[in-house]
Amino acid sequence: MRGFEGGDIVRVPFPYTDRTTTAFRPALISSRQALGDSGGLLWVLMITSAENRGWPGDVPINDHLSAGLPMPSIVRTAKIATIEASRATPIGRLAPSTWDEVLRHIMANVGLV
């Protein structure tokens, strides 16, 4: 299994609630490393199109192409999920300044600042 770290952007399968299909979507790894007994889990944050209505805590990805994303996007820090690391495919990495901003929002969300 590939080693992942916080700031990596991956593609992960998301099931539709009204269909039996699954779509692959980008997500940001927010855990420092894989979690769980065998290191098989990752915490990820939702990445969505920058065209969607904004939420408090959204962080814009200023250079989406360098991050491996096909369109302008944002990290939605309010939406976190746990996924199986084996289902994640690497596609890019956030710029350090954007990753720092995401971390500030995560820390504020859990009451550490």
N, CA, C and O of each residue as an XYZ file, in Angstrom:
452
protein
N       0.841     -1.178      0.000
C       0.000      0.000      0.000
C       0.890      1.246      0.000
O       1.874      1.303      0.737
N       0.553      2.233     -0.814
C       1.304      3.479     -0.892
C       1.156      4.251      0.408
O       0.088      4.253      1.020
N       2.219      4.899      0.823
C       2.151      5.741      2.008
C       1.579      7.110      1.654
O       2.030      7.749      0.703
N       0.603      7.550      2.406
C       0.011      8.858      2.197
C       0.347      9.742      3.382
O       0.680      9.258      4.464
N       0.256     11.054      3.160
C       0.449     11.995      4.249
C      -0.467     13.188      4.059
O      -1.010     13.413      2.978
N      -0.629     13.950      5.136
C      -1.478     15.112      5.087
C      -1.063     16.063      3.979
O       0.124     16.329      3.792
N      -2.044     16.576      3.243
C      -1.788     17.472      2.125
C      -1.846     16.785      0.777
O      -1.916     17.453     -0.254
N      -1.817     15.447      0.766
C      -1.951     14.708     -0.499
C      -3.392     14.788     -0.985
O      -4.329     14.754     -0.187
N      -3.561     14.894     -2.292
C      -4.881     14.864     -2.909
C      -5.035     13.509     -3.581
O      -4.152     13.061     -4.312
N      -6.167     12.864     -3.326
C      -6.430     11.518     -3.845
C      -7.803     11.473     -4.507
O      -8.648     12.343     -4.300
N      -7.994     10.434     -5.304
C      -9.330     10.123     -5.835
C      -9.860      8.963     -5.027
O      -9.171      7.964     -4.820
N     -11.102      9.105     -4.569
C     -11.727      8.051     -3.769
C     -13.150      7.823     -4.262
O     -13.781      8.751     -4.768
N     -13.666      6.604     -4.122
C     -15.033      6.335     -4.563
C     -16.066      6.847     -3.568
O     -15.969      6.598     -2.367
N     -17.050      7.562     -4.083
C     -18.176      8.030     -3.277
C     -19.441      7.417     -3.840
O     -19.705      7.579     -5.031
N     -20.237      6.722     -3.043
C     -21.493      6.153     -3.554
C     -22.567      7.229     -3.661
O     -22.621      8.153     -2.849
N     -23.409      7.097     -4.659
C     -24.594      7.935     -4.761
C     -25.665      7.345     -3.853
O     -25.783      6.124     -3.748
N     -26.437      8.191     -3.203
C     -27.470      7.680     -2.306
C     -28.696      7.189     -3.050
O     -29.458      6.375     -2.529
N     -28.892      7.680     -4.269
C     -30.101      7.306     -5.013
C     -29.826      6.349     -6.178
O     -30.729      6.062     -6.964
N     -28.590      5.855     -6.297
C     -28.229      4.934     -7.376
C     -27.290      3.859     -6.851
O     -26.767      3.962     -5.742
N     -27.085      2.842     -7.649
C     -26.173      1.779     -7.249
C     -24.767      2.008     -7.800
O     -23.913      1.129     -7.683
N     -24.511      3.170     -8.396
C     -23.196      3.465     -8.948
C     -22.349      4.241     -7.945
O     -22.837      4.747     -6.934
N     -21.068      4.312     -8.266
C     -20.120      5.039     -7.444
C     -19.361      5.997     -8.342
O     -19.007      5.647     -9.468
N     -19.111      7.196     -7.856
C     -18.314      8.175     -8.595
C     -16.997      8.379     -7.872
O     -16.944      8.385     -6.642
N     -15.941      8.545     -8.640
C     -14.648      8.849     -8.041
C     -14.516     10.361     -7.936
O     -14.724     11.086     -8.909
N     -14.168     10.822     -6.742
C     -14.101     12.251     -6.457
C     -12.765     12.572     -5.791
O     -12.171     11.711     -5.142
N     -12.293     13.804     -5.948
C     -11.061     14.176     -5.245
C     -11.338     14.445     -3.767
O     -12.423     14.885     -3.385
N     -10.338     14.170     -2.963
C     -10.409     14.427     -1.526
C      -8.998     14.759     -1.042
O      -8.006     14.375     -1.662
N      -8.931     15.471      0.064
C      -7.651     15.859      0.643
C      -7.386     15.025      1.888
O      -8.226     14.961      2.786
N      -6.240     14.395      1.945
C      -5.883     13.643      3.147
C      -5.563     14.648      4.255
O      -4.708     15.521      4.102
N      -6.276     14.497      5.373
C      -6.087     15.426      6.484
C      -5.389     14.792      7.671
O      -4.989     15.502      8.594
N      -5.230     13.470      7.674
C      -4.478     12.811      8.744
C      -2.990     12.838      8.373
O      -2.640     12.852      7.193
N      -2.123     12.846      9.386
C      -0.683     12.887      9.116
C      -0.196     11.650      8.384
O       0.758     11.699      7.609
N      -0.875     10.532      8.648
C      -0.476      9.241      8.078
C      -1.681      8.325      8.139
O      -2.741      8.713      8.630
N      -1.519      7.111      7.641
C      -2.603      6.132      7.714
C      -2.888      5.800      9.177
O      -1.986      5.836     10.015
N      -4.152      5.475      9.480
C      -4.618      5.234     10.840
C      -5.126      3.811     10.999
O      -5.249      3.081     10.016
N      -5.417      3.415     12.214
C      -5.999      2.105     12.483
C      -4.947      1.057     12.757
O      -3.748      1.311     12.637
N      -5.413     -0.141     13.133
C      -4.511     -1.239     13.497
C      -3.477     -1.536     12.419
O      -2.291     -1.685     12.713
N      -3.923     -1.620     11.186
C      -3.023     -1.989     10.098
C      -2.647     -0.797      9.225
O      -2.059     -0.973      8.158
N      -2.981      0.409      9.666
C      -2.684      1.587      8.849
C      -3.534      1.648      7.605
O      -3.121      2.212      6.591
N      -4.722      1.071      7.673
C      -5.563      0.982      6.495
C      -6.608      2.061      6.350
O      -7.431      1.993      5.437
N      -6.605      3.067      7.229
C      -7.625      4.117      7.175
C      -6.985      5.486      7.013
O      -5.865      5.721      7.465
N      -7.721      6.393      6.355
C      -7.297      7.773      6.186
C      -8.455      8.700      6.507
O      -9.610      8.375      6.230
N      -8.154      9.845      7.087
C      -9.150     10.906      7.212
C      -9.001     11.790      5.985
O      -7.890     12.180      5.627
N     -10.109     12.106      5.345
C     -10.071     12.958      4.160
C     -11.108     14.069      4.274
O     -12.131     13.919      4.943
N     -10.827     15.179      3.613
C     -11.744     16.299      3.506
C     -12.259     16.374      2.074
O     -11.540     16.065      1.123
N     -13.490     16.782      1.940
C     -14.124     16.910      0.633
C     -13.443     18.016     -0.186
O     -13.120     19.084      0.333
N     -13.237     17.731     -1.469
C     -12.841     18.752     -2.438
C     -13.987     18.858     -3.429
O     -14.468     17.850     -3.947
N     -14.419     20.081     -3.687
C     -15.535     20.293     -4.595
C     -15.236     21.477     -5.506
O     -14.274     22.214     -5.286
N     -16.053     21.650     -6.509
C     -15.888     22.733     -7.458
C     -16.013     24.082     -6.760
O     -16.847     24.258     -5.871
N     -15.185     25.022     -7.166
C     -15.241     26.371     -6.608
C     -16.534     27.079     -7.015
O     -16.877     28.111     -6.438
N     -17.253     26.538     -7.997
C     -18.516     27.139     -8.434
C     -19.653     26.891     -7.452
O     -20.656     27.604     -7.481
N     -19.516     25.891     -6.582
C     -20.568     25.586     -5.612
C     -20.675     26.695     -4.572
O     -19.721     27.428     -4.310
N     -21.863     26.793     -3.990
C     -22.095     27.780     -2.931
C     -21.085     27.551     -1.809
O     -20.861     26.419     -1.381
N     -20.486     28.629     -1.347
C     -19.463     28.530     -0.319
C     -20.009     28.232      1.061
O     -21.143     28.587      1.381
N     -19.205     27.584      1.870
C     -19.494     27.292      3.264
C     -18.437     27.978      4.115
O     -17.329     28.223      3.639
N     -18.763     28.296      5.377
C     -17.709     28.784      6.271
C     -16.600     27.734      6.377
O     -16.879     26.544      6.520
N     -15.357     28.175      6.305
C     -14.228     27.257      6.410
C     -13.730     26.707      5.093
O     -12.732     25.986      5.081
N     -14.388     27.018      3.969
C     -13.888     26.584      2.665
C     -12.538     27.244      2.391
O     -12.336     28.419      2.695
N     -11.618     26.471      1.812
C     -10.292     26.983      1.476
C     -10.083     26.825     -0.023
O     -10.092     25.703     -0.530
N      -9.893     27.933     -0.744
C      -9.683     27.816     -2.189
C      -8.332     27.185     -2.511
O      -7.337     27.429     -1.829
N      -8.317     26.378     -3.550
C      -7.074     25.801     -4.069
C      -6.658     26.715     -5.219
O      -7.212     26.639     -6.315
N      -5.679     27.578     -4.958
C      -5.339     28.642     -5.899
C      -4.760     28.147     -7.213
O      -5.031     28.736     -8.259
N      -3.978     27.089     -7.187
C      -3.402     26.553     -8.427
C      -3.878     25.119     -8.600
O      -3.150     24.167     -8.318
N      -5.120     24.984     -9.070
C      -5.737     23.654     -9.162
C      -4.982     22.717    -10.093
O      -4.931     21.514     -9.836
N      -4.393     23.234    -11.169
C      -3.678     22.357    -12.109
C      -2.428     21.752    -11.466
O      -2.147     20.569    -11.658
N      -1.682     22.548    -10.709
C      -0.501     22.019    -10.013
C      -0.882     21.004     -8.947
O      -0.091     20.122     -8.614
N      -2.108     21.129     -8.404
C      -2.592     20.192     -7.386
C      -3.157     18.912     -8.008
O      -3.541     17.992     -7.286
N      -3.211     18.849     -9.347
C      -3.726     17.656    -10.016
C      -5.220     17.670    -10.254
O      -5.817     16.632    -10.537
N      -5.836     18.853    -10.140
C      -7.291     18.963    -10.290
C      -7.646     19.603    -11.632
O      -6.956     20.519    -12.078
N      -8.715     19.131    -12.281
C      -9.043     19.631    -13.620
C      -9.742     20.982    -13.651
O      -9.805     21.612    -14.707
N     -10.270     21.446    -12.514
C     -11.005     22.713    -12.498
C     -10.781     23.432    -11.182
O     -10.347     22.813    -10.210
N     -11.073     24.748    -11.127
C     -10.950     25.471     -9.867
C     -11.761     24.780     -8.772
O     -12.924     24.429     -8.975
N     -11.140     24.591     -7.621
C     -11.743     23.789     -6.551
C     -11.487     24.413     -5.193
O     -10.660     25.313     -5.040
N     -12.225     23.907     -4.210
C     -12.042     24.314     -2.819
C     -11.990     23.070     -1.939
O     -12.521     22.017     -2.292
N     -11.339     23.212     -0.789
C     -11.371     22.175      0.240
C     -12.481     22.571      1.196
O     -12.484     23.681      1.729
N     -13.418     21.670      1.413
C     -14.533     21.914      2.331
C     -14.146     21.315      3.681
O     -14.354     20.127      3.928
N     -13.575     22.165      4.562
C     -13.033     21.670      5.831
C     -14.106     21.187      6.798
O     -13.792     20.521      7.785
N     -15.356     21.507      6.532
C     -16.445     21.040      7.402
C     -16.875     19.615      7.079
O     -17.634     19.019      7.843
N     -16.409     19.055      5.964
C     -16.821     17.703      5.567
C     -15.624     16.768      5.624
O     -14.767     16.779      4.740
N     -15.580     15.962      6.674
C     -14.485     15.010      6.872
C     -15.061     13.601      6.851
O     -16.182     13.371      7.304
N     -14.283     12.660      6.320
C     -14.718     11.269      6.244
C     -13.526     10.362      6.523
O     -12.373     10.780      6.413
N     -13.818      9.124      6.884
C     -12.793      8.092      7.035
C     -12.945      7.124      5.877
O     -14.040      6.624      5.620
N     -11.846      6.858      5.174
C     -11.881      5.957      4.018
C     -10.815      4.882      4.183
O      -9.903      5.017      4.998
N     -10.939      3.823      3.408
C      -9.911      2.793      3.358
C      -8.787      3.272      2.445
O      -9.027      3.654      1.299
N      -7.570      3.250      2.958
C      -6.421      3.733      2.196
C      -6.252      2.977      0.882
O      -5.791      3.547     -0.108
N      -6.617      1.721      0.868
C      -6.454      0.919     -0.354
C      -7.336      1.396     -1.494
O      -7.089      1.050     -2.650
N      -8.368      2.192     -1.188
C      -9.280      2.697     -2.216
C      -8.854      4.057     -2.768
O      -9.498      4.581     -3.677
N      -7.779      4.636     -2.232
C      -7.328      5.967     -2.630
C      -6.266      5.881     -3.720
O      -5.349      5.062     -3.653
N      -6.408      6.743     -4.724
C      -5.434      6.850     -5.804
C      -4.837      8.253     -5.763
O      -5.580      9.233     -5.818
N      -3.515      8.374     -5.668
C      -2.906      9.711     -5.587
C      -3.081     10.490     -6.888
O      -2.949      9.935     -7.978
N      -3.382     11.792     -6.760
C      -3.468     12.637     -7.963
C      -2.679     13.932     -7.826
O      -2.407     14.581     -8.836
N      -2.302     14.330     -6.618
C      -1.553     15.576     -6.477
C      -1.297     15.922     -5.031
O      -1.435     15.094     -4.132
N      -0.920     17.170     -4.833
C      -0.600     17.652     -3.484
C      -0.917     19.138     -3.414
O      -0.722     19.874     -4.382
N      -1.413     19.571     -2.251
C      -1.678     20.992     -2.042
C      -0.374     21.757     -1.904
O       0.636     21.213     -1.457
N      -0.404     23.023     -2.293
C       0.721     23.917     -2.031
C       0.852     24.070     -0.517
O      -0.158     24.058      0.186
N       2.071     24.211     -0.002
C       2.263     24.325      1.451
C       1.434     25.427      2.101
O       0.914     25.225      3.198
N       1.295     26.578      1.463
C       0.525     27.668      2.070
C      -0.958     27.316      2.169
O      -1.617     27.693      3.137
N      -1.484     26.602      1.184
C      -2.891     26.181      1.220
C      -3.080     25.111      2.287
O      -4.071     25.135      3.017
N      -2.147     24.178      2.384
C      -2.206     23.130      3.416
C      -2.189     23.762      4.805
O      -2.932     23.334      5.689
N      -1.343     24.783      5.006
C      -1.307     25.475      6.300
C      -2.657     26.107      6.620
O      -3.107     26.058      7.765
N      -3.308     26.701      5.620
C      -4.624     27.312      5.850
C      -5.664     26.252      6.202
O      -6.488     26.470      7.090
N      -5.637     25.112      5.521
C      -6.550     24.012      5.841
C      -6.329     23.561      7.285
O      -7.292     23.360      8.025
N      -5.080     23.404      7.685
C      -4.779     22.980      9.056
C      -5.306     23.970     10.092
O      -5.798     23.561     11.144
N      -5.208     25.263      9.806
C      -5.746     26.269     10.722
C      -7.250     26.088     10.906
O      -7.759     26.198     12.021
N      -7.962     25.811      9.813
C      -9.410     25.601      9.905
C      -9.734     24.316     10.672
O     -10.666     24.296     11.476
N      -8.979     23.255     10.434
C      -9.206     22.001     11.161
C      -9.005     22.241     12.659
O      -9.827     21.825     13.476
N      -7.912     22.910     13.009
C      -7.632     23.178     14.424
C      -8.733     24.018     15.055
O      -9.123     23.771     16.196
N      -9.233     25.004     14.330
C     -10.330     25.825     14.852
C     -11.600     24.987     15.010
O     -12.342     25.163     15.976
N     -11.851     24.085     14.075
C     -13.059     23.235     14.148
C     -13.050     22.316     15.350
O     -14.110     22.004     15.892
N     -11.879     21.876     15.779
C     -11.814     20.970     16.934
C     -11.460     21.710     18.227
O     -11.243     21.084     19.265
N     -11.405     23.030     18.161
C     -11.207     23.831     19.363
C      -9.776     23.935     19.845
O      -9.547     24.135     21.038
N      -8.810     23.805     18.957
C      -7.406     23.870     19.372
C      -6.819     25.267     19.230
O      -5.667     25.487     19.602
N      -7.581     26.206     18.705
C      -7.108     27.603     18.621
C      -8.203     28.527     19.089
O      -8.019     29.745     19.101
